[in-house]
Amino acid sequence: MERVRGVLAAAVGVALLATTVTLGLATPMFQAAGTAAVVAWPPSTLVMSEVQTGGASASDEFAEIANVGPIGVDLNGLELVYVTSTGGTVTRKASWSAPLILGPGRHLLIANSSGVFGSVADSVYSGGFAATGGAVVLRAIGGAPIDAVGWGDASNSFVEGFPVPAPAAGQSVERRPGGIGGNGIDTNDNAADWMVQSVPNPQNLAAPPVPVPASSPTPGASPGPTASTTPSATPGQSPVPTPDVTPEPTPTGTPDPTADPGPSASPSASADVTPGPSSPPTPTPGATDNPSPIPTSSPTPTPTSAPTPTATATPGPTSAPTPAPTAEPTATPSPTPTPSASPSATPTSTAAPIAISAARQLPIGSSAIIEGTLTTDLGALESGRAGFVQDATGGIAIYLDAAPAAPIPAATVVRLVGTIDERYAARTLRVTVATVEVIGAAALPDAAAGSTGAIGEAVEGLRVSITGTTVGSATTYADGLGYLVDDGSGQVRVIASSIALGTATVASGTTVNVIGPVGQRDSTGTGTGGYRIHATLEGEFVVVPPPAPTPGPTSPPSPSPSSTPTPTPLPTPAGTPVPSSSAPTTTPDPTPAPTPVSTPGASPSASPTPGATPDVLSIAEARRRPIGSVVTVSGVVTAEAGRIGIPSVIVVADGSGGVAVRLPAGTGSPSRGRQVLVTGVTAAPYGQLEIRPSSGHVADLGSGTLPSPIVTSGAGLGEATEARLVVLVGTQKGVARKSVTGDLTVDVVDGSGAKVRIMVDASSGITTADLRATIRYRLTGIVGQRATRTGALDGYRIWLRDRADIALEPMTGGQSPGPDPSDGPAATQEAGPILTIAVARGLVDAPAS
């Protein structure tokens, strides 16, 4: 079963390899060497299994070694060298001077330290392989080769037979059969033994053995041998195994004489080899008619001679007349092979499938049976060998050993038997294409709506839906065009097939809606990057058309050409830190608006072209629409760009609610108090709803009325108040914290003891001197959100817009200005009027008299 092969030349010494490497002769995984070897070394169980010569970078290269034998092999004393095309230069890439056992089916990865595979390699090197041609050789250090592969124009003496064609950038050459079939073909002809692999699959020591050592699918054969010692004739009715031995007696048994019973006895004799176990399979009815006469007295344990002597004794007891033998031949061998050949016991689907979520949790290398609905065509990805499947609990990638003759369409329910693996950090079920079982058809699973920044491990394998804006130009991949899409929460890569794209032309800044399963191709080695969405079906990559042009609302201002635009200075109170008259400036903001109120009313009179105008929704209704919906709202600007932490985001409100609006590039920010008409797609980065209009879909309708702020507490912050203007009374706890960008963070405790996060953008003009510990304030601002995770209703905070949003809260006489004296001593104050921070600063900073 095994043999030790010495491979060192006499000059180097046979002892070196003999003490460091034991090479078992390839067992079932090797083909017989049918072609004449053109190299001096014989096939080995330690082989070169895959080589890549470059990818996006010339340094994206690796070489892989595999042990295709049944026992572990020690690499101590071996080296891996690269040989140039003509053999002029030999460069060592790795060597092993200490024991390192490579187990059966295991792989070892050697990679260029400057390339993407360096981080996951078991050994690294510098320098590189020539893409046009060369050879990689595994050999004893300085000695004779054990295995080698040459590619391209390689003509050196290490090439086995003819070289395999050179792979293109991003592809590899792999020893056949490849994939889950392993790498056991070795006829010492590189051209015959190797193939170009369009999707490289580098495997290191941590990867599971391939193929999987335990061949669980053939349990039925194991009982056969166990019966070899049981010569009982009673189970003669199990002719299933008989064909294996019958050939000997069957031909001679055709004559009429005593040899006649011979054939009938031969089954019983053959049963001596396998009857014990074969008797359990009751399904072999065909044998019941002929065994009855003879098996009773054919107990002789010797299989060959038993039939002849016993034949004479048995015919008497049988109730059948002497001519019965003629009937026996008719029922003999011809029927028996059929039952034996009918191994209806092909129990592929005997075991019950498990949930996909449970399969994802299994250790790498585990066998699994799952059932689910294909969310891509099986064969739509990776040169026809990959796809995705999903059930009610989760989804997983599928990788086939070979491309099917025709792709199995999406929305097909399949049963899959395979091995759990990780390919580029993506949980994958490796499946032999011949075992794929089609069960029926079903609707595609609903796509879960999400944000681009939330695409990660939690949704890997699942069908999702995102809406966002493309960033930059497209990149060409084997499976389609790749786009970076961002909804404000972070970018995610989308790979759209030609079917999904159709005739769409996608420029940077285009709003798209994407549906598809989440895959991963992490090249960093961390296992946490490279997530992408595969849009493969028609309708899964849709360019969101810009809304119809809004009517020119510039005419409405004409009815009120009075100096009503003067309300626009509403933000200026922030910069007027002066007289006591500024104290009421908080209230005047809304007061000038009554005059313009009529102008917003006039804006709907954009009825001149109502057909082209989308329906205007209340902001509350727009907030209820699903993420990704195109909505049109009209509201007054309550926070200009930058005041809630993002330079391009403003906040608008109407009587029903408020919403953030992300302005497209090149669009100026309307000032606070301006009425605007906005049409765009909804998104919710970090939980905060916003509308994303495209260029030209933010219209300034003139002056509007600022809403009165809603009095709230910490408990009142939530979806109902998000993006609304609110007032909170509370005491500052601790000092204001300043970030490197100049933004401030403050914690305020309200009357119930709830802590509320107060945020201040650097553009507001507010400084740490404006917010002091233990002081009780009345704060006005916009409610924002930054949720801790997708779907979480937390992370609510209040954004102050300028100094006018800060006012001292009057105290009752003699009381300290805060409910929490533990924050430090506080001077007593007498009750007084509400002051803006501009006036309060003058009081607080005044020198003591």
C-alpha positions in Angstrom: 0.0 0.0 0.0 2.9 2.4 0.6 6.4 2.7 -0.5 9.3 4.8 0.6 10.9 6.7 -2.2 14.4 8.1 -2.0 14.9 11.0 -4.3 18.4 12.3 -3.6 21.2 11.8 -6.0 24.0 9.8 -4.7 26.3 12.8 -4.6 23.9 14.5 -2.2 23.2 11.4 -0.1 20.1 9.3 0.0 20.0 9.5 3.8 18.8 13.1 3.9 15.5 12.5 2.3 15.0 9.1 3.8 15.1 10.6 7.3 13.0 13.6 6.5 10.3 12.5 4.0 8.2 9.4 3.8 6.2 9.5 0.6 3.3 7.0 0.2 2.5 5.9 -3.2 -0.7 7.6 -4.4 -3.7 5.5 -3.6 -7.1 5.9 -5.2 -6.4 9.5 -6.0 -3.7 8.8 -8.6 -4.3 7.7 -12.1 -1.9 5.1 -13.4 0.9 6.7 -15.2 -0.2 6.0 -18.7 2.1 8.4 -20.4 5.8 7.9 -20.5 7.6 10.0 -17.9 10.0 12.4 -19.4 11.6 13.2 -16.0 13.7 11.0 -13.7 11.5 11.2 -10.7 8.3 9.1 -10.2 4.9 10.4 -9.1 4.7 11.3 -5.5 2.0 11.8 -2.8 3.6 15.2 -2.0 2.8 17.4 -5.0 2.6 21.0 -6.2 -1.1 21.7 -6.3 -1.7 25.3 -7.4 0.3 28.3 -8.6 -0.7 31.9 -9.4 1.8 34.2 -11.1 0.1 37.6 -10.6 -3.2 39.4 -10.1 -4.1 43.1 -9.7 -0.4 43.4 -8.8 2.4 41.3 -10.1 3.1 40.4 -6.4 -0.3 38.8 -6.0 1.2 35.3 -6.5 1.5 32.0 -4.6 2.5 28.4 -4.8 0.7 25.6 -3.0 1.8 22.2 -1.9 -0.6 19.3 -1.2 -0.3 15.9 0.5 -2.5 13.6 -1.6 -1.5 10.5 0.2 -3.1 8.5 3.1 -0.4 9.4 5.7 1.3 12.6 7.0 4.5 13.7 5.3 7.4 15.5 7.1 8.6 18.5 5.1 11.9 18.7 7.1 14.8 18.9 4.7 12.8 20.1 1.7 12.8 23.3 -0.2 10.6 25.1 -2.8 12.5 26.8 -5.7 11.6 28.9 -8.7 13.3 28.2 -11.9 13.3 30.6 -14.8 11.9 29.6 -18.2 15.2 28.4 -19.6 16.6 27.1 -16.3 19.3 29.8 -16.1 18.4 30.8 -12.6 17.1 28.8 -9.6 15.9 30.8 -6.6 14.8 29.3 -3.3 11.4 30.5 -2.1 11.0 28.4 1.0 12.8 25.7 2.9 12.1 23.6 6.0 14.8 22.7 8.4 12.6 21.4 11.3 9.9 18.8 11.4 6.6 19.9 9.9 4.0 17.3 9.2 1.7 17.9 6.3 -1.4 15.8 7.0 -3.4 13.8 4.4 -5.4 16.1 2.1 -3.8 19.2 3.7 -2.2 22.1 1.9 0.7 24.5 2.6 0.7 28.0 1.1 3.9 29.9 0.1 3.2 33.5 -1.2 4.9 36.7 -2.1 5.2 38.9 1.0 4.3 42.0 -1.0 1.1 40.5 -2.5 -2.5 40.0 -1.2 -1.8 36.4 -0.2 1.1 37.2 2.1 -1.0 37.7 5.1 -2.6 34.2 4.9 0.5 32.3 3.7 2.3 29.7 5.8 5.6 31.0 4.4 6.5 34.1 2.4 9.2 35.1 0.0 10.4 38.1 -1.9 10.9 38.4 -5.6 8.4 36.9 -8.0 7.4 34.4 -10.7 7.5 35.3 -14.4 3.9 35.3 -15.8 5.1 34.2 -19.2 6.8 31.1 -18.1 8.8 29.3 -15.5 8.7 26.3 -13.1 8.2 25.8 -9.4 10.0 22.7 -8.0 9.6 20.9 -4.7 12.8 19.0 -3.9 15.2 17.9 -1.2 17.4 20.8 -0.3 19.9 21.0 -3.1 18.8 17.6 -4.3 16.6 15.8 -6.7 13.0 16.9 -7.4 10.0 15.4 -5.8 7.4 17.3 -7.9 7.4 20.2 -10.3 5.2 22.3 -12.5 6.2 24.4 -15.5 4.0 26.9 -17.3 3.9 29.1 -20.4 7.2 29.1 -22.4 9.1 27.1 -19.8 11.7 24.8 -21.4 13.9 23.9 -18.4 14.6 20.4 -17.3 12.2 20.5 -14.5 9.1 20.7 -16.7 7.2 17.4 -16.6 6.1 16.5 -20.1 4.8 19.7 -21.6 4.1 22.9 -19.7 0.6 23.9 -18.7 -0.5 27.2 -20.5 0.4 30.3 -18.6 -2.6 31.7 -16.6 -3.8 35.2 -17.1 -3.5 37.8 -14.4 -5.9 36.9 -11.5 -6.1 33.3 -12.6 -4.0 30.3 -11.5 -3.0 26.8 -12.7 -4.2 23.9 -10.5 -3.5 20.2 -10.5 -6.5 18.1 -11.6 -9.2 17.2 -10.7 -9.2 20.4 -8.7 -11.8 21.9 -6.2 -13.3 19.4 -3.8 -11.9 16.6 -5.9 -8.4 17.4 -4.6 -5.2 17.3 -6.6 -4.4 13.6 -7.1 -3.8 13.4 -10.8 0.0 12.9 -11.5 1.1 11.4 -14.7 4.3 13.5 -14.8 2.9 15.5 -17.7 2.1 19.1 -16.6 -0.1 19.8 -19.7 -2.3 16.8 -18.9 -2.2 17.0 -15.1 -2.9 20.7 -14.7 -5.5 23.1 -15.8 -6.1 26.9 -15.8 -8.3 27.9 -12.9 -10.3 31.1 -13.4 -11.0 31.5 -9.7 -7.8 30.7 -7.7 -8.4 29.0 -4.3 -5.2 29.2 -2.2 -5.3 26.9 0.8 -3.0 27.1 3.8 -2.3 24.8 6.7 -5.5 26.0 8.4 -7.7 24.9 5.5 -9.6 21.7 5.9 -8.4 18.5 4.1 -9.4 18.1 0.5 -11.0 15.8 -0.4 -12.7 15.2 2.9 -11.0 12.0 4.3 -14.2 10.3 5.6 -16.1 8.9 2.6 -19.4 8.7 4.4 -21.6 8.3 1.3 -20.8 4.6 0.8 -21.8 2.9 4.0 -23.7 0.1 2.2 -20.5 -1.6 1.1 -19.1 -2.1 4.6 -21.3 -5.0 5.6 -20.2 -7.1 2.6 -16.8 -8.2 4.0 -18.1 -8.8 7.5 -20.1 -11.8 6.2 -17.1 -13.5 4.7 -16.9 -16.0 7.6 -20.5 -17.0 7.6 -21.1 -19.8 5.1 -24.7 -20.3 6.0 -26.7 -21.4 3.1 -30.0 -20.1 4.4 -29.5 -16.6 3.2 -29.1 -17.9 -0.3 -32.2 -15.9 -1.2 -30.0 -12.8 -1.2 -28.6 -13.1 -4.7 -27.6 -9.4 -4.8 -23.9 -10.1 -4.3 -23.8 -13.3 -6.2 -22.6 -11.9 -9.5 -19.3 -11.2 -7.9 -18.5 -14.9 -7.6 -21.0 -16.6 -9.9 -18.9 -16.2 -13.0 -16.9 -19.3 -12.1 -19.7 -21.8 -11.7 -22.3 -20.3 -14.0 -20.7 -21.2 -17.4 -20.1 -24.8 -16.4 -23.5 -25.2 -14.9 -25.4 -25.0 -18.1 -25.4 -28.8 -18.7 -28.2 -31.0 -17.5 -26.3 -33.4 -15.2 -25.2 -32.9 -11.7 -23.6 -29.7 -12.7 -27.1 -28.4 -13.2 -27.6 -27.8 -9.5 -24.1 -26.3 -9.6 -25.3 -23.0 -10.9 -28.1 -22.9 -8.4 -25.6 -23.8 -5.7 -23.2 -21.3 -6.9 -25.3 -18.5 -5.6 -25.2 -20.1 -2.2 -21.5 -20.5 -2.5 -21.0 -16.9 -3.6 -23.2 -16.0 -0.8 -20.6 -17.4 1.4 -18.6 -14.4 0.6 -21.2 -11.8 1.2 -24.4 -13.3 2.5 -24.4 -12.4 6.1 -25.0 -8.7 5.5 -26.8 -9.1 2.2 -29.6 -11.0 3.9 -30.8 -7.9 5.8 -31.7 -6.2 2.5 -35.0 -8.0 2.1 -35.7 -6.2 -1.2 -34.2 -9.1 -3.3 -37.3 -11.1 -4.0 -36.2 -12.6 -7.3 -34.0 -15.2 -5.6 -36.8 -16.8 -3.6 -37.8 -19.4 -6.3 -34.4 -21.1 -6.9 -32.7 -21.2 -3.6 -35.4 -23.4 -2.0 -34.3 -26.7 -3.5 -30.6 -26.6 -2.9 -29.5 -24.2 -0.1 -30.8 -26.6 2.5 -28.0 -29.1 2.1 -25.2 -26.9 0.8 -23.5 -26.2 4.1 -20.1 -27.0 2.9 -17.9 -24.1 3.8 -15.7 -24.4 0.7 -17.3 -22.2 -1.9 -16.1 -23.9 -5.1 -16.4 -27.6 -4.4 -19.5 -27.3 -2.2 -21.9 -27.2 -5.0 -21.0 -30.5 -6.7 -21.3 -32.9 -3.8 -24.4 -31.4 -2.3 -26.3 -31.3 -5.6 -27.0 -35.0 -5.5 -28.3 -35.0 -2.0 -30.6 -32.0 -2.2 -32.9 -32.8 -5.2 -34.9 -35.4 -3.2 -36.3 -33.2 -0.5 -37.5 -30.5 -2.9 -41.1 -30.9 -3.7 -40.4 -29.9 -7.2 -40.0 -32.9 -9.7 -36.6 -34.0 -11.0 -37.1 -31.8 -14.1 -37.1 -28.9 -11.8 -33.5 -28.2 -12.6 -34.5 -27.1 -16.0 -36.7 -24.5 -14.3 -33.8 -23.6 -12.1 -31.6 -22.5 -14.9 -34.3 -20.3 -16.2 -34.5 -18.4 -13.0 -30.8 -18.5 -12.3 -28.2 -16.0 -13.2 -30.2 -13.9 -15.6 -32.5 -12.5 -12.9 -30.0 -12.4 -10.2 -27.7 -9.8 -11.8 -30.6 -7.4 -12.1 -31.4 -7.2 -8.4 -27.7 -7.0 -7.6 -27.3 -4.2 -10.0 -30.2 -2.3 -8.7 -28.6 -0.5 -5.8 -31.7 1.4 -5.2 -30.0 2.0 -1.9 -28.5 5.2 -3.3 -29.3 6.9 0.0 -28.3 10.4 -0.9 -31.4 12.0 0.6 -31.8 9.7 3.6 -30.5 12.1 6.2 -32.7 15.1 7.0 -31.4 18.5 6.0 -30.4 21.0 8.6 -31.2 24.8 8.7 -28.7 26.9 6.7 -28.0 29.0 9.8 -27.0 25.8 11.6 -24.8 24.7 8.7 -23.0 28.0 8.8 -22.0 27.3 12.4 -20.5 23.9 11.7 -16.7 23.6 11.8 -14.9 23.8 8.5 -14.7 20.4 6.9 -18.0 19.2 8.3 -20.5 17.5 6.0 -23.9 19.1 5.7 -27.2 18.6 4.0 -29.4 21.7 3.4 -32.5 22.6 1.5 -33.3 26.1 0.3 -34.2 28.4 -2.6 -31.6 29.6 -5.0 -31.2 33.4 -4.9 -29.0 33.3 -8.0 -28.8 30.9 -10.9 -26.6 28.1 -9.7 -23.8 28.7 -12.1 -24.2 32.4 -12.4 -20.9 33.2 -10.7 -17.3 32.2 -10.8 -17.2 30.7 -14.3 -20.4 28.7 -13.8 -19.4 27.1 -10.5 -21.0 29.3 -7.8 -24.3 30.7 -6.6 -26.3 31.4 -3.4 -29.1 29.5 -1.6 -31.3 30.7 1.3 -33.9 29.3 3.6 -36.0 30.9 6.4 -33.0 30.9 8.7 -30.1 32.2 6.6 -28.1 32.0 3.3 -24.8 30.6 2.2 -22.6 30.5 -0.9 -22.4 27.4 -3.0 -19.2 26.3 -4.9 -19.5 23.4 -7.3 -16.7 21.0 -8.3 -17.5 21.7 -11.9 -19.9 23.9 -13.9 -23.3 22.3 -14.5 -24.3 21.5 -18.1 -26.9 24.2 -17.8 -27.4 26.7 -14.9 -30.1 25.8 -12.4 -32.4 28.9 -12.3 -32.9 31.1 -9.3 -36.1 30.5 -7.4 -35.5 26.8 -7.6 -35.7 24.8 -4.4 -32.7 22.4 -4.1 -31.3 19.9 -1.7 -27.5 20.1 -1.5 -25.0 17.7 0.1 -21.5 19.1 0.6 -18.7 20.2 2.9 -18.5 23.4 4.8 -15.6 25.6 3.8 -14.4 29.2 3.9 -13.4 30.8 0.6 -11.9 34.2 0.9 -13.6 34.3 4.4 -17.1 33.6 3.0 -18.9 30.6 4.5 -19.4 28.2 1.6 -20.9 24.8 1.0 -18.7 22.8 -1.5 -20.9 20.6 -3.5 -20.4 18.0 -6.2 -22.6 19.0 -9.1 -23.8 15.5 -9.8 -25.4 15.4 -6.3 -27.5 18.5 -6.7 -31.2 17.5 -6.2 -33.9 19.8 -7.6 -37.0 19.6 -5.5 -39.3 22.2 -7.0 -39.9 25.9 -7.5 -40.7 28.7 -5.1 -40.8 32.5 -4.9 -37.5 34.3 -4.3 -37.0 35.2 -0.6 -37.9 38.8 0.2 -34.8 41.0 0.2 -34.1 42.6 3.6 -33.8 46.4 3.4 -30.5 47.7 4.8 -28.0 50.5 4.7 -24.8 50.2 2.7 -22.6 50.6 5.9 -24.4 47.7 7.5 -23.5 45.1 4.9 -21.3 42.6 6.7 -21.1 39.2 8.5 -24.6 39.5 9.9 -26.2 39.4 6.5 -23.6 37.3 4.6 -25.4 34.9 2.2 -28.8 36.7 2.6 -30.7 38.5 -0.1 -30.7 42.2 0.7 -31.8 45.5 -0.8 -30.0 48.9 -0.6 -30.4 52.3 -2.2 -27.5 54.7 -2.5 -25.4 56.7 -4.8 -22.6 55.4 -6.9 -19.1 56.6 -6.1 -16.5 56.7 -8.8 -16.4 54.7 -12.0 -17.1 51.1 -12.6 -14.6 48.3 -12.3 -14.7 45.2 -14.5 -14.9 41.8 -12.8 -15.3 38.3 -14.1 -18.9 38.3 -12.8 -19.9 41.8 -14.1 -19.3 45.5 -13.4 -18.4 46.6 -9.9 -19.7 49.8 -8.4 -19.2 51.4 -5.0 -22.5 52.5 -3.6 -23.0 54.7 -0.5 -26.1 55.8 1.3 -24.2 57.9 3.7 -23.5 55.1 6.2 -20.4 53.7 4.4 -19.6 52.3 1.0 -20.3 48.7 -0.2 -19.3 47.1 -3.4 -22.0 45.9 -5.8 -21.2 43.6 -8.7 -23.9 43.7 -11.3 -24.1 41.1 -14.1 -25.0 42.0 -17.7 -28.5 40.6 -17.1 -29.0 42.8 -14.0 -27.6 45.9 -15.7 -29.4 45.6 -18.9 -28.8 48.7 -21.0 -28.3 51.0 -18.0 -25.5 53.5 -18.1 -24.3 54.3 -14.6 -22.1 57.4 -14.0 -20.7 58.4 -10.7 -23.3 60.1 -8.5 -26.2 58.0 -9.9 -28.8 56.8 -7.4 -29.4 53.1 -7.7 -31.5 50.4 -6.0 -29.7 47.1 -5.7 -31.0 43.7 -4.7 -29.0 40.5 -4.3 -27.2 38.1 -2.0 -24.3 39.3 0.1 -21.0 37.6 -0.7 -17.5 38.1 0.6 -14.0 38.1 -1.0 -11.6 39.2 1.7 -8.0 39.5 0.5 -6.7 41.2 3.7 -6.5 38.0 5.7 -8.6 39.5 8.5 -11.8 37.9 7.5 -13.7 41.1 8.0 -13.5 42.8 4.6 -14.5 42.4 1.0 -18.3 42.2 1.4 -20.2 42.7 -1.8 -23.8 42.4 -3.1 -24.2 40.2 -6.2 -27.0 41.6 -8.5 -27.5 38.8 -11.1 -31.1 38.8 -12.0 -33.2 41.2 -14.1 -34.5 44.0 -12.0 -31.9 43.6 -9.2 -29.9 46.7 -10.3 -32.2 49.7 -11.1 -31.2 53.2 -11.7 -33.6 55.4 -9.8 -34.8 58.0 -12.3 -34.6 61.6 -11.3 -38.0 62.9 -10.4 -39.9 65.0 -13.0 -38.7 68.6 -13.1 -40.3 70.7 -10.4 -42.4 73.7 -11.5 -40.6 77.0 -11.5 -41.8 78.4 -8.2 -39.9 81.6 -8.7 -43.1 83.4 -9.6 -44.8 83.0 -6.3 -42.5 85.4 -4.5 -43.8 88.1 -6.8 -47.1 88.5 -4.9 -45.2 89.5 -1.9 -42.3 91.5 -3.2 -42.2 93.4 0.1 -39.1 93.2 2.1 -40.4 90.0 3.5 -37.1 88.3 2.6 -35.7 90.0 5.6 -36.7 87.0 7.8 -33.6 85.3 6.3 -31.4 86.9 8.8 -32.9 84.5 11.3 -29.5 82.8 11.7 -27.9 86.1 12.4 -29.0 86.2 16.0 -26.2 83.7 16.5 -23.7 86.5 15.7 -25.4 89.3 17.7 -24.1 88.8 21.2 -25.2 92.3 22.1 -28.0 94.2 23.8 -30.7 93.0 26.0 -32.9 93.3 23.0 -31.2 90.2 21.8 -32.8 88.3 24.7 -36.1 88.0 22.9 -34.3 87.1 19.7 -35.2 83.5 20.4 -38.9 84.3 20.1 -38.7 86.7 17.2 -37.5 84.0 14.8 -41.0 82.8 14.2 -42.6 86.2 14.4 -41.5 87.7 11.2 -42.8 84.7 9.4 -46.5 85.5 9.4 -46.1 87.7 6.4 -44.4 85.0 4.3 -46.9 82.4 5.4 -49.0 83.3 2.4 -46.1 82.7 0.1 -45.8 79.0 0.9 -49.5 78.9 0.5 -48.9 80.3 -3.0 -46.2 77.8 -3.8 -48.8 75.0 -4.3 -50.1 77.3 -6.9 -47.3 75.8 -8.9 -50.4 74.3 -10.5 -49.4 75.7 -13.8 -47.7 72.4 -14.4 -49.3 70.0 -12.0 -48.9 67.0 -14.3 -45.1 67.2 -14.0 -45.1 67.8 -10.3 -44.9 64.8 -8.0 -47.4 64.5 -5.2 -46.2 66.5 -2.2 -46.4 64.4 1.0 -46.4 65.5 4.5 -43.1 64.9 6.2 -44.8 62.5 8.6 -46.1 60.5 5.6 -42.7 60.5 3.9 -41.1 59.1 7.0 -43.5 56.2 7.0 -42.6 55.2 3.4 -40.1 52.3 3.0 -36.4 53.1 2.8 -35.5 53.6 -0.8 -38.8 55.3 -1.7 -38.9 58.4 -3.9 -40.7 61.1 -2.0 -41.5 64.8 -2.4 -41.9 67.1 0.6 -42.2 70.8 1.3 -40.9 72.3 4.5 -39.0 75.1 6.2 -35.3 74.8 6.9 -34.8 74.5 10.6 -31.1 73.8 10.5 -28.7 74.9 7.7 -26.0 72.7 6.2 -23.5 71.4 8.7 -25.4 72.2 11.9 -26.2 68.5 12.6 -22.7 67.3 12.1 -22.6 66.6 8.3 -21.6 69.5 6.0 -24.1 68.6 3.3 -27.1 67.9 5.4 -29.9 70.4 6.3 -33.1 69.8 8.2 -36.6 70.7 7.0 -39.9 70.6 8.9 -43.6 71.1 8.4 -46.4 70.8 10.9 -46.3 67.0 10.9 -42.6 66.4 11.5 -39.0 66.9 10.4 -36.5 65.2 8.2 -32.8 65.5 7.2 -32.0 66.3 3.6 -28.6 65.5 2.1 -27.9 68.1 -0.5 -26.3 66.9 -3.8 -22.9 68.1 -4.7 -22.8 71.6 -6.0 -26.1 72.7 -4.4 -25.9 75.7 -2.1 -27.5 75.4 1.3 -30.7 77.3 1.8 -30.6 79.4 5.0 -32.7 78.8 8.0 -36.3 79.9 7.6 -36.5 79.3 3.8 -39.3 77.1 2.5 -38.0 74.4 0.1 -39.5 71.7 -2.1 -37.4 68.5 -2.1 -37.7 65.3 -4.2 -35.4 62.4 -3.6 -34.8 58.9 -2.3 -35.1 58.0 1.4 -32.2 56.4 3.3 -31.4 55.8 6.9 -27.7 55.9 7.7 -27.1 55.0 11.3 -30.8 55.0 11.8 -31.4 58.7 11.0 -33.8 59.1 8.1 -32.8 61.4 5.3 -33.9 62.3 1.8 -31.3 62.3 -0.9 -32.3 64.5 -3.8 -30.4 64.5 -7.1 -29.0 67.7 -8.6 -31.7 70.2 -9.4 -34.4 68.8 -7.1 -34.1 71.2 -4.2 -36.2 74.3 -5.0 -36.2 77.4 -2.8 -39.9 78.6 -2.5 -39.1 81.7 -0.5 -39.5 82.6 3.2 -41.4 80.2 5.5 -42.5 80.0 9.1 -40.2 78.3 11.5 -42.1 75.8 13.7 -42.3 76.4 17.5 -40.1 74.0 19.3 -41.6 71.1 21.2 -40.8 70.8 24.9 -39.3 67.4 25.6 -37.3 65.4 28.0 -34.7 62.6 27.7 -37.5 60.0 27.6 -39.2 62.0 24.7 -36.4 61.5 22.3 -37.2 59.0 19.6 -38.6 58.4 16.2 -41.5 60.7 16.9 -39.2 63.6 17.6 -36.3 62.8 15.2 -35.4 65.8 13.1 -37.9 68.0 15.0 -37.0 71.3 16.8 -37.2 70.7 20.5 -36.5 72.4 23.9 -34.9 70.6 26.8 -34.3 71.9 30.3 -31.5 70.3 32.2 -28.3 70.7 34.1 -24.9 70.2 32.4 -23.0 67.3 33.9 -19.3 67.6 33.5 -17.3 69.7 31.1 -17.9 69.9 27.4 -15.6 67.6 25.4 -14.0 68.8 22.2 -13.0 66.6 19.3 -10.1 67.2 17.0 -12.6 68.6 14.4 -13.8 71.2 16.9 -17.2 69.5 17.5 -18.4 69.5 21.2 -20.2 66.8 23.2 -22.0 67.6 26.4 -24.2 65.5 28.8 -27.2 67.2 30.3 -29.4 65.6 33.0 -33.1 66.5 32.8 -35.6 66.9 35.7 -36.2 63.1 35.8 -32.5 62.3 36.1 -32.3 61.0 32.5 -29.0 61.8 30.7 -29.3 63.4 27.3 -26.4 63.7 24.8 -26.0 67.3 23.4 -24.0 67.7 20.2 -22.5 70.9 18.8 -20.9 71.2 15.3 -17.9 73.4 15.0 -19.8 75.5 12.4 -22.2 76.7 15.1 -19.8 79.1 16.7 -20.4 77.6 20.1 -17.3 77.1 22.3 -16.6 75.2 25.6 -16.9 78.6 27.4 -20.6 78.7 26.4 -21.4 75.4 28.1 -20.4 75.1 31.8 -20.7 72.3 34.3 -23.5 72.4 36.9 -25.3 75.2 35.0 -29.0 74.7 34.3 -29.9 75.5 30.7 -32.8 75.7 28.4 -31.5 74.2 25.2 -33.2 74.4 21.8 -32.0 72.1 19.0 -32.7 69.4 16.4 -33.1 65.8 17.4 -30.7 63.5 15.6 -29.7 59.8 15.8 -26.7 57.7 15.5 -27.8 54.1 16.2 -25.4 51.5 17.6 -26.5 49.0 15.0 -29.0 48.5 12.2 -32.6 48.6 13.4 -31.7 49.8 16.9 -33.8 52.7 18.3 -31.1 54.3 20.3 -28.3 56.9 19.9 -30.7 59.9 19.9 -29.2 63.3 20.7 -29.9 67.0 20.3 -27.9 69.2 18.0 -27.5 72.9 19.0 -27.4 75.2 16.0 -25.8 78.4 17.4 -25.5 80.4 20.6 -29.1 81.5 20.4 -30.1 77.9 21.2 -28.5 78.2 24.7 -30.3 80.0 27.5 -30.0 80.0 31.3 -33.0 78.5 33.0 -34.2 80.8 35.9 -33.9 79.4 39.4 -36.1 79.9 42.5 -34.4 82.2 44.9 -31.4 80.8 46.8 -31.3 77.5 45.0 -28.3 76.2 43.3 -28.6 76.1 39.5 -28.6 72.3 39.2 -30.1 69.2 40.7 -26.7 67.4 41.0 -24.5 69.2 43.6 -22.0 66.4 43.2 -20.7 68.0 40.1 -19.1 70.7 42.2 -20.0 73.8 44.1 -22.3 76.3 42.4 -23.0 79.8 43.3 -26.6 80.6 44.2 -28.6 82.7 41.8 -31.8 84.6 42.1 -34.5 84.0 39.7 -34.3 86.1 36.6 -35.4 86.3 33.0 -34.3 83.8 30.4 -31.1 85.0 28.8 -29.5 84.1 25.6 -26.0 82.8 25.9 -24.6 85.9 24.3 -26.0 88.0 27.2 -25.2 85.3 29.8 -21.6 85.2 28.7 -21.3 88.9 29.5 -22.7 88.3 32.9 -20.7 85.2 33.7 -17.4 86.6 32.4 -17.8 90.0 34.2 -15.0 90.6 36.8 -16.1 90.3 40.4 -16.8 93.7 42.0 
